[in-house]
Structures are given as C-alpha cells and as structure tokens.
Amino acid sequence: MAIPLLECCDITGKDITGDALLTQRSIASYIVGEQAHYHFTAKGNQPGLQQDIALLFENRGAADFVEFSPPDHGRIEMRSIWCSTVLNDYLDFPHVGQVFLIERKSVEKKTGEYSLEIALGITSRTPYEAPPQRVLTVNREHWGIESVHYIIDWNYDEDRSRIRTGFGPENITRLRRFAVGI
C-alpha cells in the first residue's frame, strides 16, 4: 500500500520516514530506486534486524551526539544518538547506510517522574550524508507528523471508525482534517 502512495509523489532527494510497519525491504528498495532515502524504525516486525542493532549498541560508550530540548510542555528532555556502519555488509536489508540507536530521557518537572525510551533504526544515508545530528533531526521530524494523527485519533477516535464503504472513509477523514485545520 505504501508504494502506490509514493508513486504519486516526487520523492527524489527526500528522506522518507516510516515507523516499524513500513520497515520493509521492498519499500526500502523502491525508495532508493527513486533516488530518495529511507529512515526506518526497527521493532518486532523485523526481529532479526531489531536484535542485530540492539546487540551492536549493547555496550555503547559515549553518544555520538546529545541534544537537550527546552523545558516546554512541563518536561525536560535529553536525546542521545549512537550511529554505526559496522552492520552495513552484514544486515539482510537493502541499501543500508548506517544503523542508529536513540535514547530519550525525560523528567516531568512537576512530579519528577523519569522515563527512558530506546529507539532503534536504519537509514540509507551514509554518515557523510547524514551525521548523527541530522539522523536525530529526521527521526524527531517523523514524530512531529505523527502528532497530527494523534490529534485526529484522540478527538475523533479515527482508528476505530466503522465507516468503510464507498467514498465515506475518504470524505470523513477530509472533514476531520479540515476541522483540525480550523
């Protein structure tokens, strides 16, 4: 389903991001074939890929880059990233430029509640094309787009919509997005 959507767009030179669902070899090959680059998350739907990347970074040293976010939204955040090309020839995934691990730490200012998230990923961009800071920026921009979906799903419970026939799904999603835009 993703490839027909991409066929309608000029993606040349662009970074195409995808969550774990889209981390597929066929999509990666299509994107690179169109002279674009992929930036994917590695999770349980690609268990071998996920395990290989996790194992590589198991005994990680100092981060390649660290970013502190301003204390907005009531929390303080720190993102650290490690990147490597060591697995490029080993992984059974097309056009690997590098793999990465992102560690997100946050502290809620009011409660002092601490959280830690680890994200693993793969990109077709080489370290020369995308140093760690760039990889982290592309990853963060992906989740900025996801927040739009979150707003629609939270307000309209879109993921559980029962509208499934004719032009109903397309029309109702346009109305929802129009309402959010207003």
C-alpha positions as CSV (number, residue, x, y, z in Angstrom):
1,M,0.0,0.0,0.0
2,A,2.9,2.4,0.7
3,I,4.5,2.1,-2.7
4,P,1.3,3.2,-4.7
5,L,1.1,6.2,-2.4
6,L,4.7,7.1,-3.1
7,E,4.3,6.6,-6.8
8,C,2.1,9.7,-6.9
9,C,4.9,11.9,-5.3
10,D,8.2,13.2,-6.5
11,I,10.4,11.9,-3.7
12,T,13.8,12.4,-5.4
13,G,16.3,13.6,-2.8
14,K,13.9,13.4,0.1
15,D,14.1,11.5,3.4
16,I,11.1,9.1,3.6
17,T,10.5,8.2,7.2
18,G,8.5,5.2,8.4
19,D,7.6,3.5,11.6
20,A,8.1,-0.2,12.2
21,L,5.1,-1.1,10.0
22,L,6.8,0.4,6.9
23,T,10.3,-1.1,7.7
24,Q,10.1,-3.5,4.7
25,R,12.8,-4.4,2.2
26,S,10.5,-3.8,-0.8
27,I,9.7,-0.3,0.3
28,A,13.4,0.5,1.0
29,S,14.3,-0.8,-2.4
30,Y,11.6,1.3,-4.1
31,I,12.6,4.5,-2.2
32,V,16.3,4.2,-3.1
33,G,15.4,3.3,-6.7
34,E,13.6,6.7,-6.9
35,Q,16.8,8.4,-5.7
36,A,15.4,9.1,-2.3
37,H,16.5,7.9,1.2
38,Y,14.7,5.9,3.9
39,H,14.8,6.4,7.6
40,F,13.0,3.5,9.4
41,T,12.4,2.3,12.9
42,A,13.4,-1.3,13.7
43,K,11.0,-3.2,16.0
44,G,9.4,-6.6,16.5
45,N,8.0,-6.9,12.9
46,Q,11.7,-7.3,11.9
47,P,13.0,-9.2,14.9
48,G,16.4,-10.2,13.3
49,L,17.1,-6.6,12.3
50,Q,16.0,-5.3,15.7
51,Q,18.2,-7.8,17.6
52,D,21.2,-7.2,15.5
53,I,21.1,-3.4,16.0
54,A,20.3,-3.8,19.7
55,L,23.3,-6.2,20.1
56,L,25.6,-3.8,18.3
57,F,24.8,-1.0,20.7
58,E,24.5,-3.1,23.9
59,N,27.8,-1.9,25.3
60,R,27.7,1.6,23.9
61,G,30.2,4.2,25.1
62,A,29.7,7.9,24.8
63,A,27.0,9.1,22.5
64,D,27.9,10.5,19.0
65,F,25.6,13.4,19.7
66,V,23.4,14.7,22.6
67,E,20.5,17.2,22.3
68,F,18.7,18.9,25.1
69,S,15.2,20.2,24.5
70,P,13.9,23.4,26.1
71,P,11.8,22.6,29.1
72,D,8.5,23.2,27.5
73,H,5.3,21.1,27.9
74,G,6.3,20.6,31.6
75,R,9.2,18.3,31.0
76,I,12.9,18.3,30.4
77,E,14.2,16.0,27.6
78,M,17.6,14.8,26.5
79,R,18.1,12.8,23.3
80,S,21.3,10.9,22.7
81,I,22.2,9.1,19.5
82,W,24.7,6.4,18.5
83,C,25.3,5.6,14.8
84,S,27.4,2.9,13.2
85,T,28.2,1.4,9.8
86,V,29.6,-1.8,11.2
87,L,26.5,-3.8,10.2
88,N,26.1,-2.4,6.7
89,D,27.5,-5.5,4.9
90,Y,26.0,-8.0,7.5
91,L,22.3,-7.0,7.5
92,D,19.9,-8.5,5.2
93,F,18.3,-5.2,4.3
94,P,18.8,-3.2,1.1
95,H,21.0,-0.1,0.7
96,V,22.0,0.3,4.4
97,G,23.9,3.5,5.0
98,Q,24.0,3.2,8.8
99,V,22.1,2.0,11.8
100,F,21.3,4.0,14.9
101,L,20.1,3.9,18.5
102,I,18.3,6.9,20.0
103,E,17.9,7.1,23.8
104,R,15.2,9.6,25.0
105,K,15.3,10.6,28.7
106,S,12.7,12.9,30.1
107,V,11.8,14.3,33.5
108,E,8.3,15.7,34.3
109,K,9.0,19.0,36.1
110,K,6.0,18.9,38.4
111,T,6.2,15.2,39.5
112,G,9.9,14.4,39.0
113,E,8.7,11.3,37.1
114,Y,11.6,9.9,34.9
115,S,11.2,8.0,31.7
116,L,13.6,6.3,29.3
117,E,12.8,5.2,25.8
118,I,15.1,3.4,23.3
119,A,14.5,3.5,19.6
120,L,16.4,1.5,17.0
121,G,16.6,2.4,13.4
122,I,18.2,2.1,10.0
123,T,18.8,4.6,7.2
124,S,20.0,4.5,3.7
125,R,22.0,7.7,4.2
126,T,25.7,7.3,4.9
127,P,27.4,9.1,7.8
128,Y,28.8,11.5,5.2
129,E,25.3,12.4,4.0
130,A,23.7,12.3,7.5
131,P,25.9,12.8,10.6
132,P,24.3,11.8,13.9
133,Q,22.7,15.2,14.5
134,R,21.0,15.0,11.1
135,V,19.7,11.4,11.8
136,L,18.3,12.6,15.1
137,T,16.6,15.6,13.4
138,V,15.0,13.4,10.8
139,N,13.8,11.0,13.5
140,R,12.3,13.8,15.5
141,E,10.6,15.3,12.5
142,H,8.9,12.0,11.8
143,W,7.2,12.0,15.2
144,G,6.1,15.6,14.6
145,I,4.0,14.3,11.7
146,E,2.7,11.5,13.9
147,S,1.3,14.1,16.4
148,V,-1.2,15.2,13.7
149,H,-2.6,11.7,13.5
150,Y,-2.7,11.6,17.3
151,I,-4.8,14.7,17.5
152,I,-7.3,13.2,14.9
153,D,-7.4,9.9,16.6
154,W,-7.8,11.4,20.1
155,N,-10.5,13.8,19.1
156,Y,-12.4,11.7,16.6
157,D,-11.4,8.1,17.6
158,E,-10.5,7.6,13.9
159,D,-8.6,4.3,14.4
160,R,-11.9,2.7,15.5
161,S,-14.1,4.3,12.8
162,R,-16.7,1.9,11.3
163,I,-17.1,3.9,8.1
164,R,-15.8,1.5,5.4
165,T,-17.7,1.7,2.2
166,G,-17.8,3.9,-0.9
167,F,-16.2,7.3,-0.5
168,G,-17.2,7.5,3.1
169,P,-13.8,6.9,4.7
170,E,-12.1,9.4,2.4
171,N,-14.8,12.1,2.9
172,I,-14.9,11.8,6.6
173,T,-11.1,11.9,7.0
174,R,-11.0,15.1,4.9
175,L,-13.7,16.6,7.1
176,R,-11.8,15.7,10.3
177,R,-8.6,17.2,9.0
178,F,-10.4,20.3,7.9
179,A,-11.9,20.7,11.4
180,V,-8.4,20.3,12.9
181,G,-7.0,22.9,10.5
182,I,-9.6,25.4,11.5
